[in-house]
Every structure is written in structure tokens, then in C-alpha cells.
Amino acid sequence: MNLEAVWHDLECGGYVEDLALWRELAADAGGPVLDVGAGTGRVTLELAARGVDVVALDVDERLLAALAARADGLPVETVVADARQFSLDGRRFSLIIVPMQTLQLFGGRPGRAAFLRCALDHLEPGGVLAAALADAMDCFDDEHDIPPPPETREILGVRYASQLLTVVDDDGRAALHRRRTIAGAEAEDVIIHLDRVSADEIATEAGALGFATEPHLHIPQTEEYLGSTVVVLRAPAGNGGHLRLGSVASGAFRGTGRTCESRQSESFGRTVP
């Protein structure tokens, strides 16, 4: 049993609100796509099923093993690497995407700078980097003041459940506390830390490295998920191509990020995507 893939699917796999944005960006790019923080393939498989060549990069080989098993016959390649220090032997992409708040997992500004430098080295001239950031870290308010019900799944007669318990500040970062439970076993509490950073701050950091900034894109919040802003950065054009964003409606979306969307009924606190 690939337990890490089970938890990832349970906590992240049901989120679909951002897929239209990644599809449109990939269609406009017209070239290979690098999916950073690909996990078990939520976005990678969506794009590959439409004929897009995708390289799926993730630091966890167990998640990529699940992705590879699901990608049979699709134009997908997996790469196990840390997004802050990867090298793909000179390969370049017309589009690099960073869904589900992966960019907020890199340990602050130094980690983000390391990733941005790697991304710039792997973009075609004029290529685009698009990264989703959580719009808010406060999941509970006067109308949503108790945790959401757990996400559950039964596999071979065994029930798996994951529940967001709370989100608190931890030395300037958001700490998401989750409880994972397997029927008949002791529960495990896990904490995921997200950097608190805005799209404008990312744009400023990227600009210092040579990126140009396009208008932010957005994916709206729903009763189940908080929204996010998608920061869009362009590599220097040089003599290369230029991905056109005209068909991607700026302001028509409000993005999401990687640290796992938790679905919620309308009577419960919204979760950081």
C-alpha cells in the first residue's frame, strides 16, 4: 500500500476549481509543461489527457510512483527532485506551473529565490511561470468557526480519514494541523507550514532575478475552498517565442495552491487550499 499516495489523494485529489486555468495556460503555451509539486498527478494527468507533454516534478518518489502508474500511455515523464535545486540537462519549457501553494512550502525567501533561479534556467525565452498562492490563511471566522468534516475513503475494506483541525500562526508562517486516521490504528497528527507571502511580493522577488510580471490571475473561493491568486511571471524574451495570455481572462479565476485542499460543507470553516 502506497500510504503517502493515499493521503495525498484524500487531501488534494478532489480539488478541480483550478484546472480550467492550467488547461488554458497550457493550450496557449503550445509546448511542453513542467508541473512543479505534481504529487499523484491531479494537474499533470488532466493536461496529458489533452495531449500536452508534461514533466511532473516532485520531491516524493512515492507520489510520483502513483502518478506514473496512472499515466499509462500518456505523454508524461516523472522527475524526483527538490524544486529548489533541480537540473534537467538543459531542457526548457514554454510553461512552468506551480499549483496548490507549493511555492509557499519552500522555507521563505531564500527557498523561493532558489526555485525561481531554477525555473528561469528551464524556461524558453519568453516562457511563463505561473504559481498559485493562498489568498488568506484564516480559515475560521464567525460563520465558519468549527473544523470541517473529515475527508474519508475506503480501500479494500479499510477506512482512511483526514481532517483539518486548525490553522495557527507559527513564527510568521501558517501552520495547518491535520489528523489522519486509519480504522483500527492510532491517529497521526501532522503539521504543514506555509509561508505567508503575497503575489506582489513574489513578483518583486522574481523581478530582481530578471522576470517580467504579467497581470495576476484569480480563481474564486467557494463554500468548500479558499481562493488564491496566481502570480504570472515571464522569462526574458530574447530571440525566442512569447506565450500569449490574451485568451486567459485575467481576473476570471481565483487560484489555489498545493498544500492540499480540504473540502468543507457550507456550515464549516473554509480551508486553506
VOTI-514070 format. One record per residue: residue in three letters; y, x, z of N, C-alpha, C, O, CB in turn. Coordinates in steps of 0.05 Angstrom, whole numbers, plus 5000, padded with zeros to 4 digits. Glycine has a CB too. Example, Ala and Ser with C-alpha at 12.3 -4.5 7.8 and 13.67 -1.06 7.14 Angstrom:
2
ALA488652645156491052465156493452645156493452855169491152265181/SER495552575142497952735143500152585157502352685161498852825114/
//
This chain:
273
MET497650175000500050005000502550185000502950355017500049815025/ASN504350134980506850284979508850124996510349954986507850304949/LEU508850195022510450035041513450065036514949865039509850125069/GLU514450295028517250325022518150144999520250035000517950615015/ALA516350114979516949934957517049644966518649484956514949974934/VAL515249584984515149304995517849245008519049035003512849265014/TRP518749415026521349365040523649365020525449195022521749585061/HIS523649545001525849554982525949294965528049174962525549794963/ASP523649204956523548954941524448714958525848544949520748894930/LEU523548714983524248495001527248485007528348265007522648525027/GLU528448705011531248715019533148724995535548654998531648955036/CYS532248824972534048864950533348714925535148644909534149154943/GLY530848654921529848564895530848294886530948234862526948554896/GLY531748124905532547854897535347824887536247614879532247674920/TYR536948044888539748034881540048044850539048224838541248264894/VAL541347844839541647834810544547804801545147814777539947594798/GLU546347764819549147694812550547914796552447854781550647644837/ASP549748154799551048374784549848444757550948604742551048624801/LEU547548324751546048414727547648364701547448524683543448264726/ALA549148144699550648094675552648324669553048394646552147834677/LEU553848424690555848644687554448894676555449014657557248704713/TRP552148974687550849214678549749174649549849354633548449284697/ARG548848934643547948874615550248914595549849034574546848594613/GLU552548804602554848824584555849114580556449204558557148644593/LEU555949254602556749534601554749694584555549864567556949664629/ALA552149644587550149794572550349724542549949894525547349724583/ALA550749464536551049384508553449524495553249604472551249074506/ASP555649534509557949674498557549974495558550094477560449614516/ALA555950094513555550384512554050464487554650664475554050474538/GLY552050304480550550354456548950614457548450734436552350364433/GLY548350714480546850964483545250964508544950754521548751204483/PRO544051184515542351204539543951154565546351224566540951464540/VAL542651044585543850984610542451124632539951144633543850674615/LEU543951234651542851354675543351164698545651104704544051644681/ASP541251074711541450884734541051044759538751134765539350654731/VAL543151084775543051244799542451074823543750864828545751394803/GLY540351144838539450984860537850754850538150524858541750884877/ALA536050814831534650604816532650444833531950214826533250714792/GLY531650564854529750424871527250344856526050514841531050184883/THR526350104859523950004846524549884818522749774805522549794863/GLY527049904810527649824782529049564778528949454756525149824767/ARG530349464797531749204795533549194770533449004754533349144820/VAL535249404766537049414744535749554720536049474697539649554751/THR534349774725533149924704531349754686531649764662531450154715/LEU529649594698527749434683529249204668528349134646525649314701/GLU531349104679532948904666534149014640534148874620535248804685/LEU535149254641536349374617534249464597534549414573538149614625/ALA532149584607530049684589528649454574527849484551527949834605/ALA528449224587527248994574528848904550527848754533526848764594/ARG531348984549533148914526533449154507535249154490535848834536/GLY531649344509531549564490533349794497533549984480532349464464/VAL534549804520536250024528534550254539532850214556538349934549/ASP534950494529533650734541534950794568537350834569533850974521/VAL533250804589534350844616532851074629530451094629534050584633/VAL534351254642533251444660533851344688536251314696534451734655/ALA531851304704532051204731531851434751529851564753529850984737/LEU534051474766534151694785534251584813535751404820536651874780/ASP532551694830532551624859531351854875529752004865530851354863/VAL532251874900531252084917528452024928527152204938533252134940/ASP527551774927525051684939522951654917523051464901525351424955/GLU521051834916518951824896517151584898515951504879517352084896/ARG516951474923515251234926516450994912514950834901514851174956/LEU519050964913520350744899520050784869519550594854523350724907/LEU520451024859520151074831517351044821516850964798521151354824/ALA515351094838512551044830512150754825510750684806510651144852/ALA513350574841513050294837514550214811513450044796514250134860/LEU516850334806518350274782516750354757516450194738521050424782/ALA515650594758514150684735511750504729511050454705513150974739/ALA510450404749508150234745508949964732507349844718506750174772/ARG511449884737512349634726513549664698513949464684514449504745/ALA514149904690515649964666513750014642514650124622517450194669/ASP511249944644509350004623510349904596510849674592506649864630/GLY510650104578511450034551514450014547515349984524510249784543/LEU516050024568518950004566520150284563518950484572520149854590/PRO522550304551523850574548525050674573527550684576525950554526/VAL523450754592524350834619523151104626520751164621523550634640/GLU524751284637523951534648524851554677527051464683524951774631/THR523151654695523951674723524451964730523052144720521851554741/VAL526452014747527152274757527552264787529252114797529652384743/VAL525952414802526352434831528352654837527852894831523652494845/ALA530652574848532752774853534852654872535152414873534152874827/ASP536252824886538552744902540952724883541552904868539152954925/ALA542252494884544452444865546752644869548552664852545452164869/ARG546852774892549052964897548453244886550253424886549452994927/GLN546053284875545353554865543153544844541153684846544553744888/PHE543553374824541553354803542453494778544853524773540953054797/SER540553584762541053714736538753624717536453664724541154024739/LEU539553524694537553414675537553574650537353464628538253124669/ASP537753834652537454024630539253964606538353964583534554024621/GLY541753914613543753884592543853604579545453564561543254074571/ARG542253424589542353154577544953014585545953044607539852984587/ARG545852844567548352694572547952404565546252334549550652814555/PHE549552234578549251944577551951824569554051914577548151834603/SER551751604555554251454548555051284572557451204574553751284524/LEU553151224590553851054613552151144637549751174634553350754607/ILE553451184660552051224685552850994703555250944707552751504698/ILE550850864715551450634733550350704761548350834764550150374722/VAL551850594780551150644809551250374823553250314837553050854822/PRO549250204820549249944833548849954863548150164874547149764820/MET549149724875548449674903549349884923547749974940545549644905/GLN551849964922553150124943551950404947552350524968553049984968/THR550350494927549250764930551450974935550951154951547650834905/LEU553650934923555851134926556851154954557951354962558151054908/GLN556350944970557150944998555051065017555351055041557850665007/LEU552951165005550751285021550851595021549151725032548151195011/PHE552951705009552951995003554152165025554452405022554352044978/GLY554852045048555752205070558652295069559252525077554052445073/GLY560352125059563252185060564152315034562752335014563852355083/ARG566752405036568052515012566652755000566452764975570852585019/PRO565652945016564253175003561753084987561353194965563353375025/GLY560252894998557952804983558652654958557352694937556252625000/ARG560852494959561752354935562652554914562152524890563952154942/ALA564152754923565152954904562853104890562953154866567053164918/ALA560753164905558453294893557153124872556453214851556453374915/PHE556852864878555752684859557552654834556652664812555252404871/LEU560152624838561952584816561952824797562152794773564852534826/ARG561653064808561553304791558953304775558953364751561653564809/CYS556753224788554153204773554452994751553553034729551853134792/ALA555552764758555852554738557552644714556852594691557152304751/LEU559752784720561452874698559953064680560353064656563953014709/ASP558253234691556653424676554653284658553653394638555253614694/HIS553953034664551852884650552952654633551352504622549852784669/LEU555552634631556752424614557552544587558452764585559252304627/GLU557052384566558052454540561152454541562252314558556952264518/PRO562452594523565452574522566252274518565352144500566552744499/GLY568052184535568851904535566951714548567451474547569351824507/GLY564751814559562851644572563851524598565951614608560251804578/VAL562551314607563451164630561551184654559151164651563850874622/LEU562751214677561351194703562250934717564750904721561751444721/ALA560450754724561250504738559650494764557150504763560650254720/ALA561050464786559750464812560750224829563150174830560350724827/ALA558850084841559549854858560049924887558550094898557249644856/LEU562049814898562849854926563149594940564149394929565450024928/ALA562249574965562549334980565449264985567049434992561049355007/ASP566149014980568948924985569548915015571848965023569448654973/ALA567648855032568148825060565648915075563348905065568848535068/MET566049005100563749075117563348885140561448905155564249355128/ASP565148685142564948505165563448255156564548075143567748425175/CYS560848245162559048035152559147785169558247575159556248145151/PHE560247795193560247565210563047485217564747655223558647625236/ASP563647225216566247125222565946865237563746795245567947085196/ASP568146715240568046465255566046265244564846105258570846345257/GLU565746265217563946075204561146185201559246035198565045995177/HIS560846445202558246575199557846775222558347015219558046715170/ASP557046665245557046835269554246895280554047015301558646695290/ILE552146825265549546905274548047025250548746975227547946655285/PRO546047195256544647335234543347135215542646915223542547525245/PRO542947225190541547055170538647045177537647215192542047165142/PRO537246855166534346845170533047085155534247185136533046585159/PRO530747165164529447405151528547345123527847115117527147505168/GLU528447555107527147545081524147585087523447755103528247755061/THR522447425074519547445080517947455054518847345034518647215097/ARG515647575056513847585033510947615044510547765063514547805013/GLU509147475032506347515040504847665017504947584994504947235045/ILE503447875025501948045007499148075017498748185039503348325002/LEU497247985002494348005009493947895037492347995053493448295008/GLY495247665043494847525068496447635091496147535113492047535074/VAL498047845087499647955108502647885104503647915081499248275110/ARG503947795125506747715123508547945130508248075152507347475141/TYR510548005113512548205117515248065119515847885105512548425093/ALA516948155138519548035142521548255148521048445162519447825165/SER524048215138526248395143528748225148529348045133526748595120/GLN530048285170532448125178534748305185534448505201531747945202/LEU537148245174539548385183540348275210540548025214541848345162/LEU540748455229541448365256544448375261545548185272540048545277/THR545748595253548648615258549748845241548149015231549248655288/VAL552348855238553749075225555949165244557649005252554848995197/VAL555849415252557749525272559049775261558049905243556449575299/ASP561349845272562650095265561350325280560750305304565650085271/ASP560750545266559550775278561051025268560351135247556450795271/ASP562951115283564551345277565751325249565651515233562751595278/GLY566951095243568351055218566550965195567550915173569651305211/ARG563950945200562150845179561050575188560950515212559851045174/ALA560150415169558950155176555950205180554550325164559349945153/ALA554850115203552050145209550749875207551249695223551650275237/LEU548849845188547449605184544749625199543149795193546949545154/HIS544449445219541949445235540049235224540748995223542649395265/ARG537649315217535549145207533049155224532549355237534949205178/ARG531548935224528948935238526848865217526948655204528948735262/ARG524849045214522649005196520148945212519549075231522249255178/THR518748735203516448645218514048595199514348475178517048385233/ILE511748705207509248645193507548485213507148565236507748915184/ALA506448265204504848095221502648255235501048395222503647855205/GLY502548225261500448365276501148645284499548785297497948375261/ALA503648745277504449015284507149005298508548795297504649195258/GLU507849215311510349235326512649255306512549395286510349475345/ALA514849115312517249115295518549395294518349545314519248905304/GLU519749455272521249705269524149655264524749505245519949885247/ASP525949765279528749745275529749985259529150215265530349715302/VAL531349925238532450135221535450105219536549885221531150135192/ILE536850325215539750325212540550455186539550675180541150465237/ILE542150325171543150435145546150475148547550285155542450255121/HIS547150705143550050765145551450755117550450875098550551035159/LEU553650625116555250615092558050725097559350655117555450325081/ASP559050895079561750995082563650765077563250595059562251225062/ARG565850755092567950565087569950705068571450885075569350475114/VAL569950615043571650735022572350515002570650344995570350985009/SER574750524991575550324972575350434943574950674939578450244977/ALA575450244924575350324896577750504889577450694873575250074878/ASP580050444900582450604894582050894905582951084892584950474906/GLU580850914928580351184939578451344921578751584917579251174968/ILE576351204912574451334894575851424868575451644858572151144887/ALA577551244857579051314833580751564837580851734819580751074824/THR582051584860583651824866581952074868582652274857585251774892/GLU579652054882577952284885576852364857576652604851575552214904/ALA576152174841575052234814577152354796576652524780573851984802/GLY579652244798581752354782582252644787582952794768584352194788/ALA581952734812582353014818580253194805580553434802582253064848/LEU577953074796575853224783575953194753574253324739573153124793/GLY577853044742578153024713577452754701577752724677576453224701/PHE576652564717576052294707578652144702580652194715574252134726/ALA578651964682580751764679579651504690577251454691581551734648/THR581451334700580751084713581250854695583450824684582251054740/GLU579250684691579550424678580050214699579750264723576950354661/PRO580949974690581349754710578649694724576549694712582349504696/HIS578849634750576549564765575349304754576749134744577149534795/LEU572649274757571249024751570448904778570349034798568849074732/HIS569748644777569148504802566848304798566548184776571648354812/ILE565248274819563148074820563747914845563848024867560248194820/PRO564047644843564847494866562747464888560347474882565747214858/GLN563647424912561747364933560747084930561946914917563147394961/THR558447034941557246774942556646704971557346854989554646754924/GLU555446464975554746405003552546585013552146615037553746105004/GLU551046714995548846885002549647185004548647325021546646854983/TYR551547264987552147554985555147594986556747444975550947664960/LEU555947814999558747904997559248024970557448114956559348115019/GLY561748014961562548124936563048424938563148534960564947984924/SER563348544915564048834913565948874890566148714872561549004911/THR567249104891568849194868567349414854566149594866571649294878/VAL567449414827566149614811568349804801570049714784564449494788/VAL568350044810570250244800569250354774566850434772570750474821/VAL570950374754570150464727571650714720574150714720570750244706/LEU570250934715571451194710570451294683568251244675570651394732/ARG572251434669571651534642571851834642573751954652573451404621/ALA569851964629569952254625572052314603572552144587567152354617/PRO573152564604575052634583573752594555571452654551575852934586/ALA575352494536574252414510573452654493571352644480576352254495/GLY575052864494574353094477574053004448575852864437571753224486/ASN571953094435571453014407569252814405568252754383570753264390/GLY568452694428566152514428566952224425569252164418564552554453/GLY565052054432565451774429567051654451567951804469562751624427/HIS567451394451569151264470568050984474568250814457572151254461/LEU566950934498565850674504568050474507569850514523564050684529/ARG567950254492570050054493569249844514567049754515570349914466/LEU571249774531570749584553571949314546572049134563571949684579/GLY572749274521574049024514572448774519573548564526574849024486/SER569848794515568148554518567248504547566148294554565748564501/VAL567848694564567248664593569748564607571648714609566248934606/ALA569648314616572048184626572848294653571648234673571647884627/SER574948464653575948574678576848334696578448164687578248774674/GLY575848334720576648114738574747884737574947694753579348024732/ALA572847884718570947664715568647684734567147494737570047634687/PHE568247914745565947964763567048064790569348144792563948164750/ARG565248064810565848204835563348334846561748194857567048004855/GLY563148594842560648744844558948744869559748614889561249014838/THR556848894869555148924892554149214894554549364876552748734891/GLY552949284916552149554919549349584929547949384933553949684938/ARG548349834932545549884934544349814961541949754962545050154927/THR545849824983544249815007543449535013544149425034545849935030/CYS542049434996540349204998541648955007542348915030538149275016/GLU541848774987542848504992540948355010538548375006543348354965/SER542048205029540348035045541247745040543447675047540448105075/ARG539447585029540147305024540747155050539547215070537947165007/GLN542546965048543246805072543746525064544946465043545546935086/SER542946335081543746065077546746035084547846205097542045865093/GLU547945815075550845785079551645765108554045775114551845545064/SER549745725126550445695154550445955169550845965193548545495167/PHE549846175155549646435169551646635158552746595136546846545166/GLY552046845173553947055165553147185139550747245134554147265187/ARG555047245123554547385098553747675103554647785123556947365079/THR552247785085551248055089552648245070553148175047548348075086/VAL553148495078554048695060551948725039549548765045554548965075/PRO552648715013550748734992549349004992547549054975552048684965/
//
